[in-house]
Amino acid sequence: MDARESQSLLSPGIFHKLFNFLMKILQEQALKTVTLGSTSYQPCCSHTKSNANVMNNVTTTPMRPTTRMVHQVKSMWTPTSGIYFIHDPKKAKIGSEFGHIVGKSAIAKAYGGTLSTHTLLHSHPKATAFSRIRQSGLPKPSFKLNPTNQIFQTYLRIMAQPSQVLPLQGGKVEVGETQEGSGTRPLLDFHGIDQELVEKIVYDALVWSSLHGLLVGDKSVQRSGKVPGVGMVHAPFALLPMPFPESHWKQACELAPIFNELVDRVSLDAKFLQDSLSRTKKADAFTSRLLDIHSKMLEINKKEDIRLGLHRSDYMLDEQTKLLLQIETNTISCSFPGLSCLVSDLHRSLLNHYGEFLGLDSKKVPNNPAASQFVEALAKAWTEYNNPRAVVMFVVQADERNMYDQHWLSALLKEIHNVSTLRKTLAEIDAEGELLPDGTLLVGGQAIAVVYFRAGYTPNDYPSESEWRARLLMEQSSAIKCPSISYHLAGTKKIQQELVKPNILERFVDNKEDIAKLRKCFAGLWSLDDSDIVKDAIERPGLYVMKPQREGGGNNIYGNDVKEALMRLQKEGSEADAAYILMQRIFPTVSRTFLMRNGICYKDDTISELGIYGAYLRNKERVILNDQCGYLMRTKAASSDEGGVAAGFAVLDSLYLT
């Protein structure tokens, strides 16, 4: 296009046509949800200097003039598909290399409010070419134009930082690198993965997720955490599986039964639990309340003959030492057994379709039976309780966007084992629960065989005394608790730190080989009464993580905040430091990955965390079940410290064994 043709685009006639066409098409699209997928397109013009000047005259400005804008991108919208392609005009040519794929909701978020296609074109009338048509007083064009596949281009300024939505580059993509010798060797190469292929994989992944229940509640919909089927969105996931050494995968699986047995034995040592947490009790009110319940059970000599544990041990693979190091053991409300297995199925499905193009084999994604084996453990516990009219009760939060992960377990319990379930909050249990003289727990008149906690792990779950009464009532009952108060305490950060001390493991584990396996995976853990470690952490805070006695993500302290927190505690001179432990910070390999969240595909540098589920069931001296039962792979941006999926820090992933 030469300069004269460029100038002709500014004539009133062409604006009439453009305005008439856009108003007809965009008003139809204004309230539609943007979907992702590949589409055929052709650029409306070549990317010449004169064309760029024309596009600079067609500019939308923010809905909020005071909003700080930090990044300028070019938006191309295809009327027939409702897809936005956004890329940096400084880095890519129109029609040759497309970058970010985002929906209207993402653009709306950047503008600080809801945004329709109509709003995009009319947000600031004085700044748009379209508004100049209206202001000119010219009559509205009467002719009509049919929709085409041409892409109309508009400069948008969005508030999102450039690193939040990275370009999907065409050509060869490397996912994961590791140091070997003097050079860098890719763990996995995706040969020939271009933009069109990525779009197809994205589209198929979103369809698969919707059809197979890989879903969570959409936090933008008010009732999505209360009413099933309202406001559903795909769970955040990685588009392709994460490479992981098979030897370390086997090591993690072998550790699961050992940790299961360790938790059980620690839970039986009441003195060890009370003594180890005595200082923490003075500094942390939540731990103090849990210990009070534990003490009351000791006073009434309450025995848990049938003990059920559904655990998860989390690990990271340290890049420098190549050691698989444990981050923590979770003994209460281990989330995502229902959805993690679906991500593995999703990745196998995608590799079955596209593995030939990617050079990947779907058989390298290990089977993930987390949901079925969790359900089997719950069903076996129900059988041991020996009351066919009793049910399994899920203790849940009042507003639970991750309800579908839980509903998968409920559905499988009924379909496979014919075991009924009910869902109750702690407040509802307090209102509806009663304890019969023989110890039977009734909730709403229904006998409870197994109490499965998917809540109760955070102080936020106990906003009043009502919730604490419910917790005590359940502990006093004969129902099988998953976990019992003893199992809950055995999974605290402080107990984990105590077990690392010399000669402590020998108190609970007899097999020397098992002790060696456990010690091999232990990261450095220290109490804050170790003055030398505290001094080093203040001098080199980047090498440590400061952890409170909390679960659920978003609680740990990193970087320079570690230094500030330690210095503040030293200045206060109180026992508040007993509420924390220090842990060696693990630095895993950084890998380039495609991430999916809210229908948006990102490409980012990431790190991953492997969680191995374990199930343990015992009736007095008889061990009924002790096994590894699936896994949870979580991947997050390398720049993020926290790693919780439900907390919004990470995405669900699966393994690709190497």
C-alpha positions as CSV (number, residue, x, y, z in Angstrom):
1,M,0.0,0.0,0.0
2,D,1.5,3.4,-1.0
3,A,1.1,6.7,0.7
4,R,-1.8,7.8,-1.5
5,E,-3.8,4.6,-0.7
6,S,-3.0,5.2,2.9
7,Q,-4.4,8.7,2.8
8,S,-7.6,7.4,1.1
9,L,-8.4,5.4,4.2
10,L,-9.0,8.6,6.0
11,S,-11.7,9.8,3.6
12,P,-15.3,10.2,5.0
13,G,-16.6,7.5,2.6
14,I,-14.4,4.8,3.9
15,F,-15.2,5.7,7.5
16,H,-18.9,5.4,6.7
17,K,-18.4,1.9,5.4
18,L,-16.1,0.9,8.2
19,F,-18.4,2.3,10.9
20,N,-21.5,0.6,9.3
21,F,-19.8,-2.7,9.1
22,L,-18.3,-2.6,12.6
23,M,-21.5,-1.5,14.3
24,K,-23.4,-4.4,12.7
25,I,-20.9,-7.1,13.5
26,L,-19.6,-5.9,16.8
27,Q,-23.0,-5.2,18.4
28,E,-23.8,-8.8,17.7
29,Q,-20.5,-9.9,19.3
30,A,-20.6,-7.5,22.2
31,L,-22.1,-9.8,24.8
32,K,-20.6,-13.0,23.5
33,T,-18.0,-14.9,25.4
34,V,-14.7,-15.0,23.5
35,T,-13.5,-18.5,22.7
36,L,-10.1,-19.7,21.7
37,G,-9.1,-21.7,18.7
38,S,-7.5,-21.4,15.3
39,T,-9.1,-19.4,12.6
40,S,-8.3,-18.6,9.0
41,Y,-7.3,-15.1,8.5
42,Q,-5.7,-12.7,6.1
43,P,-4.2,-9.3,6.9
44,C,-6.2,-6.4,5.6
45,C,-2.9,-4.8,4.5
46,S,0.8,-5.3,4.6
47,H,2.8,-3.9,7.5
48,T,4.2,-0.9,5.8
49,K,5.3,2.4,7.4
50,S,2.4,4.2,5.8
51,N,0.0,1.6,7.1
52,A,1.4,2.0,10.6
53,N,0.8,5.7,10.5
54,V,-2.9,5.0,9.6
55,M,-3.2,2.6,12.5
56,N,-1.8,5.2,14.8
57,N,-4.8,7.4,14.0
58,V,-7.2,4.7,15.2
59,T,-6.6,4.5,18.9
60,T,-8.7,3.6,21.8
61,T,-7.8,5.0,25.2
62,P,-8.5,3.6,28.6
63,M,-12.0,3.7,30.2
64,R,-10.3,5.2,33.2
65,P,-8.0,8.1,32.2
66,T,-6.1,7.9,35.5
67,T,-5.0,4.3,35.0
68,R,-1.3,3.9,34.5
69,M,-0.5,2.3,31.2
70,V,2.7,0.4,30.9
71,H,2.6,-1.6,27.6
72,Q,1.3,-1.0,24.1
73,V,0.2,-3.9,22.0
74,K,-1.7,-4.4,18.8
75,S,-5.1,-6.1,18.9
76,M,-6.5,-7.9,15.9
77,W,-10.1,-9.2,16.2
78,T,-11.6,-11.6,13.8
79,P,-15.4,-10.9,13.6
80,T,-16.3,-14.4,12.5
81,S,-14.5,-16.2,15.4
82,G,-14.5,-13.7,18.2
83,I,-10.8,-14.3,18.9
84,Y,-8.4,-11.7,19.9
85,F,-4.7,-12.0,18.9
86,I,-2.5,-9.5,20.6
87,H,1.1,-9.0,19.9
88,D,3.8,-6.4,20.3
89,P,3.9,-4.3,17.1
90,K,7.6,-3.7,17.6
91,K,8.4,-7.4,17.4
92,A,6.1,-9.1,14.9
93,K,4.7,-8.5,11.5
94,I,1.0,-8.5,10.9
95,G,-0.2,-11.7,9.4
96,S,3.1,-13.6,9.8
97,E,3.8,-14.1,13.5
98,F,1.0,-13.8,16.0
99,G,1.6,-13.5,19.7
100,H,-0.6,-13.4,22.7
101,I,-4.0,-15.0,22.6
102,V,-6.4,-13.3,25.0
103,G,-10.1,-13.0,25.5
104,K,-12.3,-10.0,26.2
105,S,-12.2,-10.7,29.9
106,A,-8.5,-10.3,30.0
107,I,-8.7,-7.0,28.2
108,A,-11.5,-5.9,30.5
109,K,-9.4,-6.8,33.5
110,A,-6.6,-4.7,32.1
111,Y,-9.0,-1.7,31.8
112,G,-10.2,-2.2,35.3
113,G,-13.8,-3.1,34.5
114,T,-16.1,-5.2,32.3
115,L,-15.6,-4.6,28.6
116,S,-17.6,-5.6,25.6
117,T,-16.6,-5.4,21.9
118,H,-18.9,-2.4,21.7
119,T,-17.0,-0.7,24.6
120,L,-13.7,-1.3,22.9
121,L,-14.7,0.9,20.1
122,H,-16.5,3.6,22.1
123,S,-14.7,3.9,25.4
124,H,-13.3,7.3,24.6
125,P,-15.2,9.0,21.7
126,K,-12.7,11.9,21.3
127,A,-9.8,9.5,20.8
128,T,-11.3,7.1,18.2
129,A,-11.7,7.4,14.5
130,F,-15.2,5.9,14.8
131,S,-16.3,8.7,17.0
132,R,-15.1,11.2,14.5
133,I,-17.7,9.9,12.1
134,R,-20.5,10.6,14.7
135,Q,-19.1,14.0,15.5
136,S,-18.8,15.0,11.9
137,G,-22.6,15.3,11.5
138,L,-22.6,13.1,8.4
139,P,-25.6,10.9,7.8
140,K,-25.4,7.3,9.0
141,P,-24.4,5.1,6.0
142,S,-27.4,3.2,4.7
143,F,-25.6,0.4,2.8
144,K,-24.6,-2.9,4.4
145,L,-21.4,-4.9,4.3
146,N,-21.2,-8.7,4.8
147,P,-18.8,-10.1,7.4
148,T,-15.4,-11.1,6.1
149,N,-12.4,-12.8,7.6
150,Q,-10.3,-9.6,7.4
151,I,-8.7,-8.5,10.6
152,F,-9.4,-5.0,11.7
153,Q,-6.5,-3.6,13.7
154,T,-6.7,-1.2,16.7
155,Y,-4.0,-0.1,19.0
156,L,-4.8,-0.9,22.6
157,R,-3.0,0.1,25.7
158,I,-3.4,-2.4,28.4
159,M,-2.2,-2.4,32.0
160,A,-0.9,-5.9,32.1
161,Q,2.9,-6.2,32.3
162,P,4.5,-7.7,29.2
163,S,5.7,-10.7,31.1
164,Q,2.2,-11.7,32.0
165,V,1.2,-12.8,28.5
166,L,4.2,-13.8,26.5
167,P,4.3,-14.3,22.7
168,L,3.7,-17.8,21.4
169,Q,6.6,-18.0,19.1
170,G,6.5,-20.1,16.0
171,G,9.2,-22.7,15.1
172,K,11.2,-24.7,17.6
173,V,10.2,-24.5,21.3
174,E,12.4,-25.8,24.1
175,V,10.7,-26.9,27.3
176,G,13.1,-27.4,30.2
177,E,16.9,-27.3,30.3
178,T,19.4,-28.8,32.5
179,Q,23.1,-28.4,33.0
180,E,25.3,-31.3,31.9
181,G,29.0,-30.9,31.6
182,S,30.0,-27.5,30.2
183,G,27.0,-27.1,28.0
184,T,23.2,-26.8,28.3
185,R,21.2,-29.8,27.1
186,P,17.4,-29.4,26.4
187,L,15.4,-31.9,28.4
188,L,12.8,-31.9,25.7
189,D,12.5,-30.3,22.3
190,F,9.2,-29.6,20.6
191,H,10.1,-29.8,17.0
192,G,8.1,-27.9,14.5
193,I,5.6,-26.5,16.9
194,D,4.3,-23.3,15.2
195,Q,1.6,-20.9,16.0
196,E,-1.2,-22.7,14.1
197,L,-0.4,-26.0,15.9
198,V,-0.4,-24.3,19.3
199,E,-3.8,-22.8,18.6
200,K,-5.2,-26.2,17.6
201,I,-3.8,-27.8,20.8
202,V,-5.2,-25.0,22.9
203,Y,-8.6,-25.3,21.4
204,D,-8.7,-29.1,21.8
205,A,-7.4,-28.8,25.4
206,L,-10.2,-26.4,26.3
207,V,-12.9,-28.6,24.7
208,W,-11.5,-31.7,26.4
209,S,-11.5,-30.0,29.8
210,S,-15.1,-28.9,29.4
211,L,-16.3,-32.3,28.3
212,H,-14.4,-34.3,31.0
213,G,-15.0,-32.2,34.1
214,L,-11.6,-30.6,34.5
215,L,-13.3,-27.6,36.0
216,V,-13.4,-25.1,38.9
217,G,-15.8,-22.4,39.9
218,D,-15.3,-19.1,38.1
219,K,-14.4,-16.5,40.9
220,S,-16.0,-13.8,38.8
221,V,-19.4,-15.5,39.2
222,Q,-20.8,-14.9,42.7
223,R,-22.5,-18.3,43.3
224,S,-19.8,-20.4,41.6
225,G,-18.5,-21.7,44.9
226,K,-21.9,-22.6,46.3
227,V,-24.1,-23.9,43.6
228,P,-22.8,-26.7,41.3
229,G,-23.0,-26.0,37.6
230,V,-23.0,-22.2,38.0
231,G,-20.1,-20.3,36.7
232,M,-17.7,-23.1,35.7
233,V,-14.3,-22.5,34.0
234,H,-11.6,-24.9,33.2
235,A,-9.0,-25.5,35.9
236,P,-5.7,-23.9,35.3
237,F,-3.4,-26.3,33.6
238,A,-0.1,-26.6,31.6
239,L,-0.7,-27.2,28.0
240,L,1.9,-30.0,27.7
241,P,3.4,-32.3,30.4
242,M,6.6,-31.4,32.3
243,P,9.7,-33.5,31.7
244,F,10.9,-35.3,34.9
245,P,13.6,-37.9,35.4
246,E,12.1,-41.4,35.8
247,S,14.6,-42.3,38.5
248,H,13.4,-39.5,40.7
249,W,9.8,-40.3,40.0
250,K,10.4,-43.9,41.2
251,Q,12.2,-42.6,44.3
252,A,9.3,-40.4,45.2
253,C,6.8,-43.3,44.8
254,E,8.9,-45.5,46.9
255,L,9.0,-42.9,49.7
256,A,5.2,-42.7,50.0
257,P,4.5,-45.9,52.1
258,I,7.5,-45.0,54.3
259,F,6.0,-41.5,55.0
260,N,2.6,-43.0,55.6
261,E,3.9,-45.3,58.3
262,L,6.0,-42.5,59.8
263,V,2.9,-40.2,60.1
264,D,1.0,-43.0,61.8
265,R,3.7,-43.8,64.4
266,V,4.3,-40.1,65.1
267,S,0.6,-39.6,65.7
268,L,0.6,-42.3,68.4
269,D,3.4,-40.6,70.4
270,A,1.3,-38.0,72.2
271,K,4.2,-36.8,74.4
272,F,6.4,-36.1,71.3
273,L,3.6,-34.1,69.7
274,Q,2.8,-32.1,72.8
275,D,6.5,-31.5,73.7
276,S,7.6,-30.6,70.2
277,L,4.7,-28.1,69.8
278,S,4.8,-26.6,73.3
279,R,6.7,-23.4,72.3
280,T,4.6,-23.1,69.2
281,K,1.5,-23.3,71.3
282,K,2.4,-20.1,73.1
283,A,3.1,-18.2,69.9
284,D,0.4,-19.5,67.5
285,A,-3.3,-19.4,68.6
286,F,-4.4,-21.9,65.9
287,T,-1.9,-24.5,66.8
288,S,-2.9,-23.9,70.5
289,R,-6.5,-24.7,69.8
290,L,-5.6,-27.9,67.9
291,L,-3.4,-29.0,70.8
292,D,-6.2,-28.3,73.3
293,I,-8.5,-30.7,71.4
294,H,-5.6,-33.3,71.4
295,S,-5.2,-32.9,75.1
296,K,-8.9,-33.4,75.7
297,M,-8.8,-36.7,73.7
298,L,-5.9,-37.8,75.9
299,E,-7.8,-36.9,79.1
300,I,-10.8,-39.1,78.1
301,N,-8.4,-41.8,76.8
302,K,-9.9,-41.6,73.3
303,K,-8.5,-44.3,71.1
304,E,-8.5,-44.3,67.3
305,D,-8.5,-48.0,66.5
306,I,-9.3,-47.4,62.8
307,R,-6.9,-44.8,61.4
308,L,-7.2,-43.4,57.9
309,G,-4.6,-41.1,56.3
310,L,-4.8,-39.6,52.8
311,H,-1.5,-37.8,52.6
312,R,0.6,-35.9,50.0
313,S,4.4,-35.4,50.2
314,D,5.6,-32.6,48.1
315,Y,9.1,-32.4,46.4
316,M,11.2,-30.3,44.2
317,L,14.2,-31.5,42.2
318,D,17.2,-29.3,43.1
319,E,19.0,-28.3,39.9
320,Q,22.5,-27.9,41.4
321,T,22.6,-31.1,43.5
322,K,20.2,-33.2,41.4
323,L,18.6,-34.3,44.6
324,L,14.9,-34.8,45.1
325,L,14.1,-32.7,48.3
326,Q,11.0,-32.8,50.3
327,I,9.1,-29.5,50.8
328,E,6.5,-30.7,53.2
329,T,4.1,-33.5,54.2
330,N,0.4,-32.8,54.1
331,T,-1.9,-34.8,56.3
332,I,-5.1,-32.8,56.0
333,S,-7.2,-31.8,53.0
334,C,-4.8,-32.9,50.3
335,S,-6.4,-31.3,47.3
336,F,-6.8,-32.2,43.6
337,P,-6.9,-36.0,43.6
338,G,-10.0,-35.7,41.4
339,L,-8.6,-33.2,38.9
340,S,-4.9,-34.2,38.8
341,C,-5.7,-37.5,37.2
342,L,-7.7,-35.7,34.6
343,V,-4.7,-33.5,33.6
344,S,-2.7,-36.7,33.0
345,D,-5.5,-38.0,30.8
346,L,-5.7,-34.7,29.0
347,H,-2.0,-34.7,28.2
348,R,-2.1,-38.3,27.0
349,S,-5.0,-37.4,24.8
350,L,-3.2,-34.4,23.3
351,L,-0.1,-36.4,22.7
352,N,-2.1,-39.2,21.0
353,H,-3.3,-36.5,18.6
354,Y,-0.2,-34.3,18.3
355,G,2.6,-36.4,19.6
356,E,3.9,-37.1,16.1
357,F,4.3,-33.4,15.4
358,L,5.8,-32.7,18.8
359,G,8.1,-35.7,18.9
360,L,6.5,-36.9,22.2
361,D,5.1,-40.3,23.2
362,S,1.9,-40.4,25.3
363,K,3.1,-43.5,27.0
364,K,5.7,-41.4,28.8
365,V,3.0,-39.8,30.8
366,P,2.5,-42.1,33.8
367,N,-0.9,-43.3,34.9
368,N,-2.4,-41.2,37.7
369,P,-5.0,-43.2,39.7
370,A,-5.3,-40.6,42.5
371,A,-9.1,-40.3,42.4
372,S,-9.9,-44.0,42.2
373,Q,-7.4,-44.9,44.9
374,F,-8.5,-42.1,47.3
375,V,-12.0,-43.5,46.8
376,E,-10.9,-47.0,47.4
377,A,-9.3,-46.0,50.7
378,L,-12.4,-44.1,51.8
379,A,-14.6,-47.1,50.8
380,K,-12.4,-49.6,52.7
381,A,-12.6,-47.4,55.8
382,W,-16.3,-47.2,55.4
383,T,-16.4,-51.1,55.3
384,E,-14.2,-51.3,58.5
385,Y,-16.7,-49.0,60.3
386,N,-19.3,-51.8,59.7
387,N,-22.5,-49.8,59.5
388,P,-24.0,-50.1,56.0
389,R,-26.5,-47.3,56.7
390,A,-23.7,-44.8,57.6
391,V,-22.2,-42.4,55.1
392,V,-19.0,-40.6,54.3
393,M,-19.2,-36.9,55.3
394,F,-17.1,-34.4,53.4
395,V,-16.3,-31.4,55.6
396,V,-16.1,-28.5,53.2
397,Q,-15.8,-24.7,53.2
398,A,-18.9,-22.6,52.7
399,D,-17.6,-21.1,49.5
400,E,-15.6,-23.8,47.6
401,R,-14.6,-23.1,44.0
402,N,-12.7,-26.4,43.9
403,M,-15.9,-28.3,44.6
404,Y,-15.6,-30.4,41.4
405,D,-12.4,-32.0,42.6
406,Q,-14.4,-33.1,45.6
407,H,-17.5,-34.1,43.6
408,W,-15.4,-36.5,41.5
409,L,-14.6,-38.5,44.7
410,S,-18.3,-38.4,45.8
411,A,-19.4,-39.6,42.4
412,L,-16.9,-42.4,42.2
413,L,-17.7,-43.6,45.8
414,K,-21.3,-44.0,44.8
415,E,-20.8,-45.5,41.3
416,I,-18.0,-47.9,42.2
417,H,-18.6,-48.8,45.8
418,N,-22.2,-47.8,46.4
419,V,-21.2,-45.6,49.3
420,S,-23.3,-42.4,49.9
421,T,-21.8,-39.1,50.9
422,L,-23.0,-35.7,52.2
423,R,-21.3,-32.3,52.3
424,K,-21.3,-30.2,55.5
425,T,-19.5,-27.1,56.7
426,L,-18.2,-27.0,60.2
427,A,-21.0,-24.6,61.2
428,E,-23.6,-26.9,59.8
429,I,-22.1,-29.8,61.7
430,D,-22.3,-27.8,64.9
431,A,-25.9,-27.0,64.2
432,E,-27.0,-30.5,63.1
433,G,-24.6,-32.8,64.8
434,E,-25.2,-34.9,67.9
435,L,-23.3,-37.7,69.7
436,L,-25.1,-40.8,70.8
437,P,-24.1,-42.6,74.0
438,D,-22.2,-45.3,72.0
439,G,-20.1,-42.7,70.3
440,T,-22.0,-42.7,67.0
441,L,-21.9,-39.3,65.2
442,L,-25.2,-38.2,63.7
443,V,-25.4,-35.1,61.4
444,G,-28.9,-34.2,60.3
445,G,-30.0,-37.6,61.6
446,Q,-27.6,-39.5,59.4
447,A,-24.9,-41.8,60.9
448,I,-21.4,-40.9,59.9
449,A,-18.9,-43.6,59.2
450,V,-16.0,-41.5,57.9
451,V,-15.3,-37.8,58.3
452,Y,-13.2,-36.6,55.3
453,F,-11.8,-33.1,55.9
454,R,-11.5,-30.8,52.9
455,A,-11.7,-27.9,55.3
456,G,-10.4,-27.2,58.8
457,Y,-6.8,-26.7,57.9
458,T,-6.7,-22.9,58.3
459,P,-7.7,-20.5,61.0
460,N,-10.1,-18.9,58.4
461,D,-12.2,-22.1,58.6
462,Y,-12.9,-21.3,62.3
463,P,-14.4,-17.8,62.4
464,S,-16.4,-18.5,65.6
465,E,-16.6,-21.0,68.5
466,S,-19.3,-22.9,66.5
467,E,-16.6,-24.4,64.2
468,W,-14.4,-25.4,67.1
469,R,-17.3,-27.1,68.8
470,A,-17.9,-29.1,65.6
471,R,-14.3,-30.1,65.4
472,L,-14.3,-31.3,69.0
473,L,-17.6,-33.2,68.5
474,M,-16.2,-35.1,65.6
475,E,-13.0,-36.0,67.5
476,Q,-15.1,-37.3,70.4
477,S,-17.1,-39.6,68.1
478,S,-16.4,-43.1,66.9
479,A,-16.4,-42.0,63.3
480,I,-13.2,-42.5,61.4
481,K,-11.5,-39.2,61.0
482,C,-9.4,-38.4,57.9
483,P,-7.4,-37.0,59.5
484,S,-7.7,-37.4,63.3
485,I,-6.4,-34.6,65.4
486,S,-3.2,-36.6,66.0
487,Y,-2.6,-37.0,62.2
488,H,-3.3,-33.3,61.7
489,L,-0.6,-32.3,64.3
490,A,1.8,-34.8,62.8
491,G,1.7,-32.9,59.6
492,T,2.6,-29.5,61.0
493,K,5.8,-27.7,59.9
494,K,7.3,-27.8,63.4
495,I,7.0,-31.6,63.6
496,Q,8.6,-31.9,60.1
497,Q,11.5,-29.8,61.4
498,E,11.8,-31.9,64.5
499,L,12.0,-35.2,62.5
500,V,15.1,-33.9,60.7
501,K,17.1,-33.7,63.9
502,P,19.7,-36.4,64.6
503,N,18.3,-39.6,66.1
504,I,14.7,-38.6,66.0
505,L,13.7,-40.8,63.0
506,E,15.1,-43.8,64.8
507,R,12.5,-43.2,67.4
508,F,9.8,-44.0,64.9
509,V,11.3,-46.1,62.1
510,D,13.1,-49.4,62.6
511,N,14.3,-50.2,59.1
512,K,17.7,-48.6,58.6
513,E,17.3,-48.5,54.8
514,D,14.0,-46.6,55.2
515,I,15.7,-44.1,57.5
516,A,18.4,-43.6,54.9
517,K,15.8,-43.0,52.1
518,L,14.0,-40.5,54.3
519,R,17.2,-38.6,55.2
520,K,18.2,-38.4,51.6
521,C,15.2,-36.4,50.7
522,F,15.2,-34.1,53.7
523,A,16.0,-30.5,53.0
524,G,17.6,-28.3,55.6
525,L,15.1,-27.4,58.4
526,W,15.8,-25.3,61.5
527,S,14.1,-23.9,64.5
528,L,14.5,-20.1,65.0
529,D,16.2,-20.7,68.3
530,D,19.3,-21.7,66.3
531,S,21.1,-18.4,66.5
532,D,23.8,-19.3,63.9
533,I,21.2,-20.2,61.3
534,V,19.1,-17.1,62.0
535,K,22.2,-15.0,61.6
536,D,23.0,-16.6,58.3
537,A,19.4,-16.2,57.1
538,I,19.6,-12.5,57.9
539,E,22.8,-12.2,55.9
540,R,21.7,-14.4,53.0
541,P,17.9,-14.4,53.1
542,G,17.6,-15.6,49.5
543,L,18.8,-19.0,50.6
544,Y,16.0,-19.6,53.1
545,V,12.2,-19.8,53.3
546,M,10.5,-18.8,56.5
547,K,7.4,-21.0,57.2
548,P,4.5,-20.5,59.7
549,Q,2.3,-23.3,60.9
550,R,-0.1,-22.9,58.1
551,E,-1.5,-24.8,55.1
552,G,-3.2,-23.7,51.9
553,G,-0.6,-21.5,50.1
554,G,0.3,-17.8,50.4
555,N,1.8,-18.0,53.9
556,N,5.5,-18.4,53.4
557,I,8.1,-15.6,53.6
558,Y,10.8,-15.3,50.9
559,G,13.7,-13.1,49.9
560,N,14.4,-9.9,51.7
561,D,11.2,-10.3,53.7
562,V,12.9,-13.1,55.5
563,K,15.6,-10.7,56.7
564,E,13.0,-8.1,57.8
565,A,10.8,-10.7,59.6
566,L,13.8,-12.2,61.5
567,M,15.1,-8.8,62.6
568,R,11.6,-7.7,63.7
569,L,11.3,-10.9,65.8
570,Q,14.7,-10.3,67.3
571,K,13.8,-6.8,68.2
572,E,10.5,-7.8,69.8
573,G,12.3,-10.4,71.9
574,S,9.2,-12.4,72.5
575,E,8.4,-16.1,71.8
576,A,6.7,-15.2,68.5
577,D,9.6,-16.8,66.7
578,A,8.3,-20.2,67.8
579,A,5.5,-19.9,65.3
580,Y,8.0,-20.2,62.4
581,I,10.7,-22.5,61.1
582,L,13.4,-21.9,58.6
583,M,13.9,-24.1,55.5
584,Q,16.6,-24.4,52.9
585,R,15.3,-22.8,49.7
586,I,15.3,-25.3,46.8
587,F,16.2,-24.0,43.3
588,P,14.6,-26.4,40.7
589,T,15.3,-26.3,37.0
590,V,13.6,-23.5,35.1
591,S,11.6,-24.7,32.0
592,R,9.8,-22.8,29.3
593,T,6.1,-23.9,29.4
594,F,2.7,-23.0,28.0
595,L,0.2,-22.3,30.7
596,M,-3.6,-22.1,30.5
597,R,-5.8,-20.0,32.8
598,N,-9.2,-18.6,32.1
599,G,-9.0,-19.5,28.4
600,I,-5.8,-17.6,28.0
601,C,-2.6,-19.2,26.8
602,Y,0.7,-17.9,28.3
603,K,4.3,-18.9,27.7
604,D,6.5,-18.4,30.6
605,D,9.6,-19.6,32.4
606,T,8.4,-22.0,35.1
607,I,9.4,-24.4,37.9
608,S,7.5,-27.4,39.1
609,E,6.6,-29.2,42.3
610,L,5.8,-32.9,42.5
611,G,3.3,-34.2,45.1
612,I,3.0,-37.9,45.7
613,Y,-0.3,-39.0,47.2
614,G,-0.3,-41.8,49.8
615,A,-3.1,-43.8,51.4
616,Y,-2.9,-45.5,54.8
617,L,-5.6,-47.5,56.6
618,R,-5.1,-49.5,59.8
619,N,-7.5,-51.2,62.1
620,K,-5.6,-51.8,65.4
621,E,-2.6,-54.0,64.5
622,R,-3.9,-54.8,61.0
623,V,-2.5,-52.7,58.2
624,I,-5.2,-52.8,55.5
625,L,-3.7,-50.3,53.0
626,N,-0.3,-48.6,52.7
627,D,0.5,-47.4,49.2
628,Q,1.4,-44.6,46.9
629,C,-1.8,-43.6,45.0
630,G,-1.2,-41.1,42.2
631,Y,0.5,-37.7,42.0
632,L,-0.1,-34.0,41.7
633,M,2.2,-32.0,39.5
634,R,2.0,-28.2,39.9
635,T,3.8,-25.7,37.7
636,K,4.2,-22.0,38.3
637,A,6.0,-19.0,36.9
638,A,9.6,-19.1,38.1
639,S,9.1,-15.5,39.4
640,S,6.4,-16.7,41.8
641,D,7.3,-17.8,45.3
642,E,4.1,-19.6,46.3
643,G,2.8,-22.7,44.6
644,G,-0.9,-23.3,45.4
645,V,-3.2,-23.9,42.5
646,A,-6.4,-23.0,44.4
647,A,-4.7,-20.0,45.8
648,G,-4.0,-18.8,42.2
649,F,-0.2,-19.2,42.1
650,A,0.2,-22.4,40.0
651,V,-1.4,-24.6,37.4
652,L,-2.1,-28.3,37.3
653,D,0.4,-30.4,35.3
654,S,1.5,-33.9,34.7
655,L,4.8,-35.8,34.2
656,Y,6.7,-36.7,31.0
657,L,9.2,-39.3,32.2
658,T,12.7,-38.9,30.7
